[in-house]
Amino acid sequence: MSKRVQTIIFIVVCLGVLIFFLMAPESTTPRMPLDGQHEARQKDFRACFECHPPHTLPENHTVDGRVPPEGKQKCYFCHKLEESQ
């Protein structure tokens, strides 16, 4: 394969990836308020459940509808802090 064909394939793949990311929908997950209380909890997600008990959260936010998630499923992965203005 010639260098010219390789370059064209590379450019087409890069454009495809760029278009894919540009077509992604906007985030709809509510953000955490930018206050002292939520900033501290960003490092320890278990503290979230002091104010937001598991029984008050939607089913897809808990394990078996009543136990906080463990491991990779942490609140701040989806619920980012609001951007400072």
C-alpha positions, 0 to 999 in steps of 0.5 A, a space after each residue: 500500500 502506498 504512503 498516499 493511500 495510508 495517509 488518506 485512510 488515516 485522515 478518513 478514520 480521524 474524521 470519522 472519530 471526530 464526527 462520532 464525538 461531535 454527534 454525541 448528546 449533551 450530558 443530562 446528568 444533574 451536576 453537584 453544587 459547587 459548595 464546600 459540602 459537595 467538594 469534600 464528598 467528591 473524594 469519598 463517595 460513601 459520604 453522599 449517603 449521609 444526606 442521600 440515603 439509598 432508599 431515596 435514590 432511583 433503583 438504578 443507583 443502588 444494588 438491590 434497591 437498598 445498598 450503595 454501590 461498590 467499586 467503580 460505580 461512584 456518584 462523582 463519575 456521573 455527577 460532576 461538580 458544577 463549573 465555577 463561574 
